[in-house]
Amino acid sequence: MSSSSTFFLTNPFSSVSGSTHLRRSFNNVRYGGGGGVRIAASLNVEVQAPDLSKEVMDESNKVFVGTYARAPLVLSSGKGCKLYDIEGREYLDLTSGIAVNALGHGDPDWIRAVTQQANVLTHVSNLYYTLPQLELAKRLVANSFADRVFLSNSGTEANEAAIKFARKFQRFSHPDEKQPPVEFIAFSNCFHGRTMGAVALTSKEYYRSPFEPVMPGVTFLEYGSVQAAKELIQSGKIAAVFVEPIQGEGGIYSATQEFLQALRTACDSAGSLLVFDEVQCGLGRTGHLWAHEAYGIYPDIMTLAKPLAGGLPIGAVLVTERVAAAINYGDHGSTFAGGPLVCNAAVAVLDKISGPGFLASVTKKGQDFKELLVKKLGGNSHVREVRGVGLIIGIDLDVPASPLVEACQQSGLLVLTAGKGNVVRLVPPLTITEQELDHAAEILFNCLPVLDKTANN
């Protein structure tokens, strides 16, 4: 420190109210390498920051639409699998920004890709060609079943595009029919997004009912129900079947080989399209580049998003040539999608994750972590099951999971909920170490007693 004098500010916001003073106060905040925060005072005296979180949260609640039930945590920096709040507290991150930050925080290859591209070209729209966009599309095609790619800005946009592509394909394939197949099948516990088409495909009424009427023509079947799916597909009314090989938001449920094969066979027979939503489970999270590769069953369309650009917004729709042939100029588009900055970041992410050694490490870490969780947590009366594959794991509880999530946060571990609020969802950066996973398991174990209090209330 530049002076031996250190003192605490009890309330730097008390003398002046309003967001302007708060903004000016944060302009003086300096972040240390470990995420700690100091407010630099004049006269070469450094002043230890007070608890700024309440002020940030209070000001945020005044200016944002109330769509998020945020955790009471103000994050300021991250490195690797660690995050730091504005007071400098450290957290082990097993959320990855909801399965987005596959390479963790501050990956040097990702930073290099972003900064180099930002110095050259950031955005030109899709009126023109760019090299980063081409490089990303070539890699996606070379490493998948697909022949062509459409880029979007998010997972819900990717699913919106898939809906439109499916309907256009059916009209293209049935040119003489007044009413080609236009309906869709989705499944219990599924989540496909929050825009009007994607939310119509999302099973929870909680997401749909406030905005009805949503897109009609969607039937929800039980996830894994082979016979019901086959019968409905064979009706000839179904444009496409949307299914997650592994459901993330729904509670970390994995499809069976029989189920996906039945969907593939029925779709082939009826002329319906099979769409795999791998927005959360794709791109290395299962230890395979794509989750469906473990089954040896391939879709007509696949949607991607979360981890693809390592934290920058992107989505992708991968399609076969048969589907692409139905899509013409002007059928769909986006101003921002697939810009050179985000595509260059995505190339760096895809190049790293697609390496066989990287994927093998995800498989091993996932197996070891799941076995450790079963060993440490399985004996607890509230833990019904530990399930998942690779580094997408769910701890199914017989009580709400939120008290355990909150206790973990207080102990320096960030995890998510899923399902009906009774599943702890673990989706760490794919770069997490065995030691960090061991530490996470220890914190989870130590926090389990909070579930007894929940059960008794």
N, C-alpha and C positions, 0 to 999 in steps of 0.2 A: 504494500500500500504506500501511497505517496505521503501519508501522514500517520502518526501513531494514534491520532484522535479518531475514534469511531463512535457514532451515536445513531440512535434509532429515531426515525420519524414516526410519531404516533398516528398521525393522520394528515398526509400531505394534501388531501383534498378538502380539508375542513374550511379553509379560508376563502376558497372560490368554488362555486358550484357550477355544474354544467359540463357538457361533453368537451367544450373547447379547452377547459383547464385540464381535463383528463388526457386529452390528446397531447397537449404540450408536455404534461408530465411524462408520458411514455416516450416522447421524443428524446428525453434525457436518459432513457434506460439503456444500459450496456450489458451485453450478454457475455458471460465468461465461457470458456471452452467446455465446461461441464454443464452448461445450461443455467448456471447460477445467474442471479440478477443483482446488479448494484446500480444505484442512482448516483451519478457523478455530481458532486457539489462543487461550487467554486472554491477558490483559495486552496486548491490541491487537497481537499479533504474529501474522501470517499464516504458516502453515507449508505449504510446497509438498508436495503429496501424493506419496507413493511410488507404485510400481506396485501398484495395488489389484486388478488383474485376476485374478491367481493366487488371491488369497484368495476373491474372489467365485466363481470357477470351482470351487475346492476345496469351498467350503461348499455350492454348488449340487449338486455331485456326491454329497453326503452326504444330501440331502433329497429329490431328485427321482427318480422312476422313470426308468430309463435308456432312454427311447424316442428320444432325439435325439442324433445325432452333431454336436454344435454346433461351429462354428468357435471358436477360442480368442480370442474378442473379446467384451468387455463394453461394450455401447452405452449411452450415457447421455442423449443429446439429439440432436435433428435440426432442420434448418431448410431448407426448399426441397428440393433434391436432395442435400443434405449430411447426413452423420451424424457423430457425435463419440463416441469411446470415453471410458471413465472417466478416462483420463489426458489427455484433451483432443486426441488425434490426430483429424484430419479425414479423412473418406472420401467419395468420390463414389459415390452409391448407384444402381446399375443393377439392383437386386433389387426395389425397391418392396415389401419384405416379402412376396416371392413374388407379384408383380403385384397387390398390394393398394392401396398408397398412390399411387393414380393422380394425385392432386393434390400429391404430395410430402408433406413434413413441415411441420406448422404452417400450413397454408393458412388465411388469415384468414377467409374465408367459411365454411369448415368449422368453425373454432373458434367463430365467432359462432353458428352453428346449434346446436352442441353445448352451449355455455354457456348460451344463452338457454333452450333446452329443459330443461336440467338444473335451472335455477332455477324451472321451472314444474311439470313432470311427467316422471318417468323410466320408471315401470313400473306397469301396472295389469292385465296379462295379457290374454288374448283373450276374456275374459268380457264386455268392454265395447268400445265404439267409441272411437277417438281421431282427432283431426284430422291429425296427421302421418302416420299410417298410411294414411288415406284419400288424402292429397295424394300420397304416394309411389305408391300403386297407380294412381291416375288418370294420373300421368305415365308410368308403365310401360306402361299400356294405350295411351295416346295416342301413344306413340313406338315401338310395336312391332306385330307381327301379332296380338297376344293380345287376348282379351276379358276375361280374369279373371286374378287373381294369388293365389298362396299364398305367404306369407312364412315363412322358416325362419331358422336361426341360422348356417348354413354351407353350403358347396358340397356336402359329402357328404349333409347333411340334405335339401338340395334334390333331389339325385338319389334319395334314399330315397323322398321324396314322389312323384317322377316314376314310380318303379317301382310304388308302390301305386296311383297314379292310372291307370297303364296297365292293370294287372290288373283294377281295378274297372271301367274303361271296357269291357274285353272281356266281362266278366260282364254288364254292363249292356246291351251290344250283342248278346249271344247268350243271352237269358234262358231259352231252351228247351234249351240244350246242357248236358249234364253236364260236359263238359270243353272250355270255351272256350280260346282261345289264351292261354297263360301263359308262354311262353318268350321269351328275349331274344337279340338279336344285339349284340355289341360287337366291337371291332377291335383288331388288333395295335398295340402301343405306347400303348394308351389308358390313361387314368387318370380314374376317376370318384369316388374317395373311399375312405375307410378303414373306414366302418361296414359291418356284415355284408352288407347288400344291395349297397351301392356297391362294396365290395371284390370281390364276386362278379362284377361287371361290369368289373373292372380286370385288364388282361391279364397283367401280370407275376406269375409264380408266387410270387416273393419276397413279395409283399403278401398272397397268399391262403393259401399252403400251411400256415403255422403255425396257422391258425384253422379249417381244414377240419373238418367239412363246412360249406361256405358254401352260400348259396342255390343250388339246382340249376336247370338249365334255361337256362344261358347258353352260347352258342356264339361262339367268337372266330374271326373271319375276317380275312384280310389287308386292311389299310387300303387302300382303293382298288380292291378286287377286285369289279368290277361283276357279273360272271356268277355267282360263288358267292353273293353277297348276294341277287341276284334269285331264284335257285333256292330258297334256303332260305326267303325271305319268302313265296314262292308255295306253300310246303308247307302253309300255313294254320295253323301252330303258333305263329307269332311274335306276341306281344302288342305289342312295341315294339322299335325299332332305336335304340340309343344311339350317337351319333357326335359327335366334336368337329370342327367345321369347320377348326380349326387345333389340332393337338395341342401342348400346352405341355410337360408333364412327359415326354411321349413323345419329344421331340426337335425340336420346331418343324417339324412336317410339315403342309402345307396340303392339304386335299382338292381334287380336281379338280371342275370343273363337271359333267363326265360322271358321276362317281361319286355326287355328291349328287343329281343329277337322276334317276339310276337308282334310288336309294333312295326318292326321293319318289314316283316313278311306281309302283314295285313295292308300296310301302306303301298307296298309294291303291287299287291293284287288289285287294290281299289283305285290306284292312281293318286292317292293322297301323298303329301310331302311329310317327311319326318324331320322335325326341327329339334336339335339339341341345344338347349340353353346352357352354355358353359361360362356364363359371365363370372360366376364365383368359383366354380370347381375346375375351370380350365387353366391352361398355361402352367403346367408343372406342379400344381398344388397337390395332386394325388400321387406324384412320383412318375406319372406319365405326362407327356407334353399336353395331351388332351385326355380328359377323363374317359371318353368312350373307347379309347384305344385298348384299355384293359379288357373290354368285352369283345373286341374284334368286330364291332357292329358300327356302321358308318351312316351318318345322316345325309339328307339332301341339302340342308342348311344348318349352319352352326353360328350361334351368336357369342361374341366375346366382349369383354370390356375391362373389368376391374384392374388386373395387374399389368395390362398390356403396355402401358407407357410409364409404369413405375411411379404413379402419383399424378400424372397429368391426365386430363380428361380425354378419353378415346373410347370408341366402340368399333366393332367390326362384325360384318356379316359375311361368312364364307359360304359359297354356293358352288354347286356343280355347273358344268356347261349347259346341261339340260334346263336348269332353272334360269341361268343367266340369259339364255336365248329368248326368254319371254319378256325381258326388261328392255325398254327403249329409252332414248333420250327424253329427259323431262319427267320420267315416271317417278323419280325420287331425287332428292338432292339435299345439300347442306352447305351453308356459307363457310362455317368454321371447320367442318370435319376433315380430318386428314391433313392438317396444315404441316408445313415442313418441320416446325419445332417439335411438335408432339410425335411426329413420325420418326424423327431422328432419335428421340428418346426411346420409342418403342423398338426400333432396330437394336439398340443397345441392350434392352431388356430381353428381347427374344433371342439374341445371339448368346447371351449368358445362360438363360434358363434351358435352352434347347440342347445344351451339351449333355452327352450321356453321363458323364461323371457327376454333373450337377443334379440331374434327375435321380441318379442312383443314391446320392446323398440324401435327397428328400425322402425317398423310400425308406432308407435305413433309419433316419432320424424319426420318421413317422411311426415306424414299427416299434422302435425302442421306447418312444414317448408314450405310445398307447399302452404298451405292456407295463411301463412304469406307473401310469395312471391307474390301470386296473389293479396293480399290486398295492398301491398306496391308498386309493380311494374306494376300491371295490368292496371293502368290508364295511363301509358306512351304510347304515340302514336307509339313508335317503338317496343313495346312488343306485339307480336302477340298471344303468348300462353305460359303458363307455364305447362309443362307436365312431366309425369314420375310417379313412384311409389316407395315407400320406400325412400331410400337415393340414388337414381339415378334419377336426375331431370334435365330437359332442359328448358332453357329460349329462346324461338324462337323469333328472331328479324327480322325486315325488312331491316336491314343494317348489314354490317359485324360486328362480335362480338369482333374482336381483340382490337379495341380501348377501349372497356369496360373492357376487360380482363387486358389490360395494366394499365388502371386507377385504377382498383381494386388492382393490384400489388403495385402500388405506395401508396395505402392507407392501405397496410398490409393484403391483402386478395388474396390468390392464387386460381384461377379457370381455367377451360379449355374451349376450343372450341370444336365443333362437327358439324356434318352435312356438309353443304357446306360452313362452316366458319361463319355461321350466328346464331349458337346456342351456348349459354353459358352452358357448362356441369358442373354439380355439383355432385361430387361423394366423399363426405367427409369420413373420418374414421367412421366406424359404432359406434364407442365409443364417438362420438362428443356429447357435452351437448346441452341442449335447449338454454342455455345462449349464447353459441358460435354460434349457428345457428341464434339466434336473432341478434347478432353482425354482422354476415355475411350479413344478409338481409339489415341491416342498411347501410353497406358499399356499397352494390350493388345499393341501392336506391340513396345514395349520389353521386355515380359515373355516374348515368344515363344521366346527362346533356351532357356528352362527346358524346353521340350518336347524338345529334342535330348538333354538329360540323361535324360529319361524314356524316350526311345526306345532309348538305349544301355544302360539298366539291365535 
